[in-house]
Amino acid sequence: MKRCLNNVMVSLMATLMMVMSIQLPYAHAAMVSTEQILEKQQTDRQRDTVIAFLNRAEVQQELQQQGVSPDEAKLRVASLNNDEVEMLAGKIDALPAGGFVGTLIGAAVFLFVVLLITDILGFTDVFPFVHPAR
């Protein structure tokens, strides 16, 4: 019995020593600079800008017309690296505020003003409320 107990104890100790000798990776700690934190925050803001753009109704409608699910597009944005997100957010920021609708309204106002001026000068007769200067 004593011999059996010794064998069990020796086996247990040998197993314990093997488990303790396994090399576990150590945690690596380093200082984080302010620039790294600011860069991470800026990238997060840019990623949020792109996601907010994708959440707009007209963008989602256009994505669906192109055959892309809005959720799939958001997953693709999440998988972009920092440089790609920065480039995409820069393009979104460069777009006009009204987009196509703003351009269309601007063109309509410009056309109205041109026709109004030509009506006042007597070259055209488009608007009945304008009396040409003769």
N, CA and C atoms as a LAMMPS dump frame, in Angstrom:
ITEM: TIMESTEP
0
ITEM: NUMBER OF ATOMS
402
ITEM: BOX BOUNDS ff ff ff
-5.0000000000000000e+02 5.0000000000000000e+02
-5.0000000000000000e+02 5.0000000000000000e+02
-5.0000000000000000e+02 5.0000000000000000e+02
ITEM: ATOMS id mol type element x y z
1 1 1 N 0.822 -1.179 0
2 1 2 C 0 0 0
3 1 3 C 0.878 1.258 0
4 2 1 N 1.919 1.244 0.82
5 2 2 C 2.819 2.376 0.894
6 2 3 C 3.533 2.566 -0.437
7 3 1 N 3.881 1.486 -1.071
8 3 2 C 4.555 1.554 -2.354
9 3 3 C 3.612 2.127 -3.42
10 4 1 N 2.357 1.743 -3.411
11 4 2 C 1.345 2.242 -4.352
12 4 3 C 1.125 3.741 -4.138
13 5 1 N 1.093 4.114 -2.864
14 5 2 C 0.928 5.539 -2.538
15 5 3 C 2.134 6.339 -3.009
16 6 1 N 3.332 5.781 -2.868
17 6 2 C 4.548 6.454 -3.344
18 6 3 C 4.521 6.615 -4.86
19 7 1 N 4.073 5.591 -5.577
20 7 2 C 3.998 5.664 -7.044
21 7 3 C 2.998 6.736 -7.491
22 8 1 N 1.877 6.809 -6.807
23 8 2 C 0.869 7.813 -7.134
24 8 3 C 1.434 9.206 -6.862
25 9 1 N 2.113 9.371 -5.744
26 9 2 C 2.679 10.678 -5.387
27 9 3 C 3.779 11.078 -6.377
28 10 1 N 4.622 10.148 -6.753
29 10 2 C 5.692 10.439 -7.707
30 10 3 C 5.085 10.838 -9.056
31 11 1 N 4.072 10.11 -9.486
32 11 2 C 3.404 10.426 -10.764
33 11 3 C 2.737 11.801 -10.694
34 12 1 N 2.104 12.07 -9.579
35 12 2 C 1.455 13.358 -9.395
36 12 3 C 2.481 14.49 -9.4
37 13 1 N 3.58 14.321 -8.729
38 13 2 C 4.633 15.342 -8.676
39 13 3 C 5.267 15.548 -10.054
40 14 1 N 5.501 14.448 -10.768
41 14 2 C 6.087 14.556 -12.109
42 14 3 C 5.132 15.308 -13.041
43 15 1 N 3.859 15.019 -12.961
44 15 2 C 2.857 15.715 -13.783
45 15 3 C 2.8 17.188 -13.406
46 16 1 N 2.819 17.471 -12.127
47 16 2 C 2.786 18.845 -11.654
48 16 3 C 4.006 19.622 -12.13
49 17 1 N 5.173 19.012 -12.104
50 17 2 C 6.395 19.682 -12.551
51 17 3 C 6.351 19.936 -14.066
52 18 1 N 5.79 19.008 -14.813
53 18 2 C 5.685 19.2 -16.263
54 18 3 C 4.709 20.341 -16.585
55 19 1 N 3.601 20.38 -15.853
56 19 2 C 2.627 21.441 -16.082
57 19 3 C 3.231 22.792 -15.725
58 20 1 N 3.991 22.865 -14.675
59 20 2 C 4.575 24.135 -14.257
60 20 3 C 5.696 24.588 -15.19
61 21 1 N 6.305 23.667 -15.917
62 21 2 C 7.408 24.041 -16.793
63 21 3 C 6.945 24.459 -18.191
64 22 1 N 5.659 24.373 -18.467
65 22 2 C 5.154 24.797 -19.773
66 22 3 C 5.359 26.301 -19.904
67 23 1 N 5.895 26.698 -21.042
68 23 2 C 6.17 28.117 -21.282
69 23 3 C 4.885 28.821 -21.717
70 24 1 N 4.392 29.678 -20.881
71 24 2 C 3.226 30.474 -21.2
72 24 3 C 3.689 31.822 -21.728
73 25 1 N 3.007 32.35 -22.718
74 25 2 C 3.431 33.663 -23.22
75 25 3 C 3.187 34.725 -22.158
76 26 1 N 4.122 35.632 -22.094
77 26 2 C 4.018 36.717 -21.137
78 26 3 C 3.274 37.887 -21.768
79 27 1 N 2.603 38.631 -20.959
80 27 2 C 1.941 39.84 -21.439
81 27 3 C 3 40.893 -21.697
82 28 1 N 2.842 41.615 -22.783
83 28 2 C 3.803 42.654 -23.127
84 28 3 C 3.151 44.009 -22.874
85 29 1 N 3.724 44.751 -21.995
86 29 2 C 3.188 46.072 -21.676
87 29 3 C 4.146 47.129 -22.192
88 30 1 N 3.568 48.187 -22.745
89 30 2 C 4.387 49.286 -23.236
90 30 3 C 3.612 50.581 -23.048
91 31 1 N 4.315 51.663 -23.123
92 31 2 C 3.682 52.972 -23.008
93 31 3 C 2.917 53.261 -24.296
94 32 1 N 1.782 53.879 -24.166
95 32 2 C 0.985 54.281 -25.32
96 32 3 C 1.08 55.793 -25.419
97 33 1 N 1.495 56.251 -26.593
98 33 2 C 1.678 57.691 -26.75
99 33 3 C 0.341 58.387 -27.004
100 34 1 N 0.335 59.677 -26.775
101 34 2 C -0.857 60.479 -27.012
102 34 3 C -1.229 60.46 -28.486
103 35 1 N -0.212 60.476 -29.368
104 35 2 C -0.466 60.447 -30.802
105 35 3 C -1.195 59.175 -31.204
106 36 1 N -0.813 58.045 -30.615
107 36 2 C -1.48 56.777 -30.934
108 36 3 C -2.939 56.801 -30.49
109 37 1 N -3.2 57.373 -29.344
110 37 2 C -4.585 57.446 -28.843
111 37 3 C -5.409 58.381 -29.732
112 38 1 N -4.837 59.538 -30.093
113 38 2 C -5.553 60.474 -30.945
114 38 3 C -5.811 59.889 -32.335
115 39 1 N -4.83 59.166 -32.857
116 39 2 C -4.999 58.526 -34.165
117 39 3 C -6.113 57.484 -34.123
118 40 1 N -6.158 56.729 -33.051
119 40 2 C -7.217 55.718 -32.89
120 40 3 C -8.585 56.388 -32.796
121 41 1 N -8.675 57.487 -32.032
122 41 2 C -9.942 58.197 -31.902
123 41 3 C -10.371 58.803 -33.228
124 42 1 N -9.417 59.34 -33.993
125 42 2 C -9.743 59.924 -35.289
126 42 3 C -10.226 58.844 -36.247
127 43 1 N -9.578 57.697 -36.243
128 43 2 C -10.001 56.593 -37.099
129 43 3 C -11.398 56.119 -36.713
130 44 1 N -11.671 56.063 -35.417
131 44 2 C -13.008 55.66 -34.966
132 44 3 C -14.066 56.666 -35.421
133 45 1 N -13.74 57.969 -35.336
134 45 2 C -14.682 58.995 -35.8
135 45 3 C -14.924 58.882 -37.295
136 46 1 N -13.856 58.636 -38.05
137 46 2 C -14 58.501 -39.505
138 46 3 C -14.831 57.269 -39.851
139 47 1 N -14.603 56.19 -39.123
140 47 2 C -15.395 54.971 -39.357
141 47 3 C -16.863 55.241 -39.031
142 48 1 N -17.122 56.001 -37.954
143 48 2 C -18.504 56.37 -37.6
144 48 3 C -19.123 57.255 -38.679
145 49 1 N -18.324 58.13 -39.292
146 49 2 C -18.818 58.981 -40.378
147 49 3 C -19.271 58.132 -41.56
148 50 1 N -18.472 57.144 -41.914
149 50 2 C -18.821 56.271 -43.036
150 50 3 C -20.074 55.459 -42.705
151 51 1 N -20.159 54.942 -41.473
152 51 2 C -21.338 54.163 -41.062
153 51 3 C -22.574 55.052 -41.062
154 52 1 N -22.443 56.296 -40.583
155 52 2 C -23.585 57.227 -40.589
156 52 3 C -24.027 57.511 -42.019
157 53 1 N -23.076 57.61 -42.942
158 53 2 C -23.418 57.813 -44.348
159 53 3 C -24.189 56.615 -44.881
160 54 1 N -23.762 55.413 -44.495
161 54 2 C -24.448 54.194 -44.945
162 54 3 C -25.833 54.049 -44.318
163 55 1 N -26.067 54.698 -43.179
164 55 2 C -27.37 54.613 -42.512
165 55 3 C -28.412 55.533 -43.141
166 56 1 N -28.003 56.447 -44.014
167 56 2 C -28.961 57.348 -44.649
168 56 3 C -29.874 56.558 -45.581
169 57 1 N -31.138 56.957 -45.624
170 57 2 C -32.162 56.213 -46.379
171 57 3 C -31.84 56.17 -47.871
172 58 1 N -31.412 57.3 -48.449
173 58 2 C -31.148 57.313 -49.886
174 58 3 C -29.942 56.454 -50.248
175 59 1 N -28.971 56.383 -49.348
176 59 2 C -27.801 55.541 -49.595
177 59 3 C -28.195 54.068 -49.511
178 60 1 N -29.001 53.72 -48.509
179 60 2 C -29.45 52.333 -48.389
180 60 3 C -30.285 51.926 -49.597
181 61 1 N -31.119 52.838 -50.089
182 61 2 C -31.919 52.537 -51.265
183 61 3 C -31.02 52.308 -52.477
184 62 1 N -30.007 53.142 -52.64
185 62 2 C -29.084 52.981 -53.76
186 62 3 C -28.295 51.678 -53.641
187 63 1 N -27.888 51.333 -52.429
188 63 2 C -27.175 50.064 -52.226
189 63 3 C -28.059 48.88 -52.61
190 64 1 N -29.312 48.927 -52.222
191 64 2 C -30.222 47.835 -52.559
192 64 3 C -30.451 47.759 -54.061
193 65 1 N -30.5 48.911 -54.738
194 65 2 C -30.637 48.892 -56.188
195 65 3 C -29.412 48.289 -56.853
196 66 1 N -28.254 48.458 -56.224
197 66 2 C -27.019 47.884 -56.755
198 66 3 C -26.859 46.413 -56.363
199 67 1 N -27.76 45.904 -55.514
200 67 2 C -27.711 44.505 -55.105
201 67 3 C -26.835 44.242 -53.895
202 68 1 N -26.572 45.27 -53.105
203 68 2 C -25.73 45.12 -51.916
204 68 3 C -26.593 45.36 -50.681
205 69 1 N -26.53 44.452 -49.749
206 69 2 C -27.264 44.599 -48.503
207 69 3 C -26.588 45.68 -47.646
208 70 1 N -27.366 46.568 -47.005
209 70 2 C -26.752 47.59 -46.137
210 70 3 C -25.936 46.97 -45
211 71 1 N -26.393 45.851 -44.472
212 71 2 C -25.633 45.191 -43.398
213 71 3 C -24.298 44.67 -43.916
214 72 1 N -24.305 44.154 -45.136
215 72 2 C -23.064 43.661 -45.739
216 72 3 C -22.091 44.817 -45.973
217 73 1 N -22.618 45.959 -46.386
218 73 2 C -21.768 47.137 -46.594
219 73 3 C -21.139 47.588 -45.281
220 74 1 N -21.914 47.543 -44.195
221 74 2 C -21.375 47.927 -42.884
222 74 3 C -20.288 46.959 -42.436
223 75 1 N -20.476 45.668 -42.726
224 75 2 C -19.442 44.684 -42.388
225 75 3 C -18.171 44.943 -43.187
226 76 1 N -18.338 45.342 -44.433
227 76 2 C -17.163 45.652 -45.252
228 76 3 C -16.431 46.873 -44.707
229 77 1 N -17.176 47.866 -44.27
230 77 2 C -16.541 49.057 -43.676
231 77 3 C -15.785 48.667 -42.415
232 78 1 N -16.358 47.77 -41.633
233 78 2 C -15.694 47.341 -40.399
234 78 3 C -14.395 46.607 -40.696
235 79 1 N -14.289 45.979 -41.872
236 79 2 C -13.08 45.225 -42.198
237 79 3 C -12.025 46.068 -42.915
238 80 1 N -12.325 47.323 -43.211
239 80 2 C -11.348 48.19 -43.874
240 80 3 C -10.215 48.563 -42.923
241 81 1 N -9.019 48.767 -43.487
242 81 2 C -7.922 49.216 -42.633
243 81 3 C -8.022 50.733 -42.454
244 82 1 N -7.171 51.287 -41.625
245 82 2 C -7.266 52.704 -41.251
246 82 3 C -7.102 53.64 -42.444
247 83 1 N -6.172 53.334 -43.353
248 83 2 C -5.944 54.195 -44.509
249 83 3 C -7.163 54.213 -45.427
250 84 1 N -7.775 53.054 -45.622
251 84 2 C -8.959 52.973 -46.487
252 84 3 C -10.134 53.75 -45.881
253 85 1 N -10.303 53.638 -44.568
254 85 2 C -11.38 54.375 -43.9
255 85 3 C -11.132 55.873 -44.015
256 86 1 N -9.886 56.304 -43.847
257 86 2 C -9.55 57.727 -43.951
258 86 3 C -9.849 58.251 -45.354
259 87 1 N -9.479 57.476 -46.392
260 87 2 C -9.728 57.891 -47.77
261 87 3 C -11.24 57.987 -48.043
262 88 1 N -11.991 56.994 -47.574
263 88 2 C -13.433 56.967 -47.803
264 88 3 C -14.131 58.107 -47.062
265 89 1 N -13.739 58.35 -45.828
266 89 2 C -14.335 59.447 -45.055
267 89 3 C -13.992 60.791 -45.681
268 90 1 N -12.795 60.925 -46.245
269 90 2 C -12.415 62.156 -46.919
270 90 3 C -13.266 62.411 -48.147
271 91 1 N -13.6 61.349 -48.867
272 91 2 C -14.462 61.508 -50.047
273 91 3 C -15.877 61.879 -49.632
274 92 1 N -16.357 61.323 -48.536
275 92 2 C -17.699 61.656 -48.055
276 92 3 C -17.737 63.117 -47.624
277 93 1 N -16.682 63.584 -46.947
278 93 2 C -16.64 64.98 -46.501
279 93 3 C -16.533 65.946 -47.671
280 94 1 N -15.972 65.495 -48.807
281 94 2 C -15.805 66.357 -49.965
282 94 3 C -17.086 66.485 -50.784
283 95 1 N -18.065 65.612 -50.553
284 95 2 C -19.316 65.683 -51.299
285 95 3 C -20.071 66.947 -50.927
286 96 1 N -20.839 67.508 -51.869
287 96 2 C -21.641 68.677 -51.511
288 96 3 C -22.691 68.308 -50.482
289 97 1 N -23.069 69.282 -49.654
290 97 2 C -23.972 69.012 -48.539
291 97 3 C -25.311 68.479 -49.007
292 98 1 N -25.857 69.044 -50.087
293 98 2 C -27.157 68.598 -50.568
294 98 3 C -27.07 67.439 -51.52
295 99 1 N -25.873 67.102 -51.962
296 99 2 C -25.716 66.023 -52.909
297 99 3 C -26.369 66.382 -54.233
298 100 1 N -26.966 65.422 -54.87
299 100 2 C -27.595 65.605 -56.171
300 100 3 C -28.79 66.545 -56.083
301 101 1 N -29.553 66.426 -55.011
302 101 2 C -30.744 67.269 -54.842
303 101 3 C -30.335 68.734 -54.735
304 102 1 N -29.28 69.024 -54.006
305 102 2 C -28.793 70.394 -53.877
306 102 3 C -28.339 70.957 -55.22
307 103 1 N -27.678 70.142 -56.028
308 103 2 C -27.25 70.558 -57.354
309 103 3 C -28.453 70.841 -58.242
310 104 1 N -29.445 69.98 -58.162
311 104 2 C -30.659 70.145 -58.962
312 104 3 C -31.394 71.43 -58.581
313 105 1 N -31.528 71.706 -57.3
314 105 2 C -32.188 72.93 -56.844
315 105 3 C -31.389 74.157 -57.274
316 106 1 N -30.083 74.105 -57.163
317 106 2 C -29.237 75.212 -57.597
318 106 3 C -29.39 75.492 -59.082
319 107 1 N -29.447 74.445 -59.902
320 107 2 C -29.621 74.617 -61.344
321 107 3 C -30.993 75.229 -61.648
322 108 1 N -32.033 74.792 -60.925
323 108 2 C -33.378 75.327 -61.146
324 108 3 C -33.435 76.811 -60.782
325 109 1 N -32.813 77.196 -59.682
326 109 2 C -32.792 78.602 -59.274
327 109 3 C -32.032 79.436 -60.302
328 110 1 N -30.903 78.922 -60.776
329 110 2 C -30.113 79.627 -61.786
330 110 3 C -30.931 79.823 -63.068
331 111 1 N -31.616 78.776 -63.513
332 111 2 C -32.442 78.859 -64.712
333 111 3 C -33.579 79.865 -64.526
334 112 1 N -34.211 79.874 -63.36
335 112 2 C -35.282 80.82 -63.075
336 112 3 C -34.765 82.256 -63.145
337 113 1 N -33.611 82.512 -62.553
338 113 2 C -33.051 83.864 -62.549
339 113 3 C -32.703 84.296 -63.973
340 114 1 N -32.114 83.401 -64.768
341 114 2 C -31.761 83.751 -66.15
342 114 3 C -33.015 84.066 -66.95
343 115 1 N -34.06 83.225 -66.832
344 115 2 C -35.298 83.481 -67.56
345 115 3 C -35.979 84.757 -67.074
346 116 1 N -35.912 85.023 -65.785
347 116 2 C -36.494 86.244 -65.238
348 116 3 C -35.799 87.482 -65.799
349 117 1 N -34.485 87.447 -65.865
350 117 2 C -33.728 88.589 -66.401
351 117 3 C -34.023 88.779 -67.881
352 118 1 N -34.067 87.681 -68.639
353 118 2 C -34.371 87.819 -70.073
354 118 3 C -35.802 88.291 -70.291
355 119 1 N -36.717 87.926 -69.389
356 119 2 C -38.093 88.409 -69.46
357 119 3 C -38.154 89.915 -69.184
358 120 1 N -37.409 90.351 -68.179
359 120 2 C -37.395 91.776 -67.826
360 120 3 C -36.796 92.592 -68.969
361 121 1 N -35.769 92.064 -69.63
362 121 2 C -35.13 92.774 -70.731
363 121 3 C -35.946 92.699 -72.02
364 122 1 N -36.994 91.845 -72.05
365 122 2 C -37.871 91.761 -73.206
366 122 3 C -37.43 90.763 -74.255
367 123 1 N -36.416 89.95 -73.973
368 123 2 C -35.971 88.95 -74.939
369 123 3 C -36.893 87.739 -74.994
370 124 1 N -37.532 87.387 -73.879
371 124 2 C -38.448 86.249 -73.82
372 124 3 C -39.748 86.686 -73.17
373 125 1 N -40.751 85.83 -73.271
374 125 2 C -42.027 86.08 -72.614
375 125 3 C -42.455 84.787 -71.93
376 126 1 N -41.746 84.406 -70.861
377 126 2 C -41.989 83.148 -70.16
378 126 3 C -42.94 83.352 -68.996
379 127 1 N -42.729 84.397 -68.218
380 127 2 C -43.527 84.618 -67.016
381 127 3 C -44.567 85.715 -67.272
382 128 1 N -45.854 85.423 -67.033
383 128 2 C -46.876 86.44 -67.3
384 128 3 C -46.867 87.574 -66.276
385 129 1 N -46.267 87.387 -65.126
386 129 2 C -46.254 88.422 -64.102
387 129 3 C -45.157 89.454 -64.297
388 130 1 N -44.28 89.239 -65.295
389 130 2 C -43.179 90.164 -65.549
390 130 3 C -43.582 91.095 -66.696
391 131 1 N -43.44 92.371 -66.468
392 131 2 C -43.711 93.373 -67.507
393 131 3 C -42.364 93.9 -67.997
394 132 1 N -42.057 93.646 -69.25
395 132 2 C -40.724 94.041 -69.764
396 132 3 C -40.517 95.548 -69.745
397 133 1 N -39.278 95.914 -69.539
398 133 2 C -38.892 97.322 -69.548
399 133 3 C -38.626 97.696 -70.989
400 134 1 N -39.381 98.658 -71.555
401 134 2 C -39.203 99.051 -72.954
402 134 3 C -38.761 100.454 -73.077
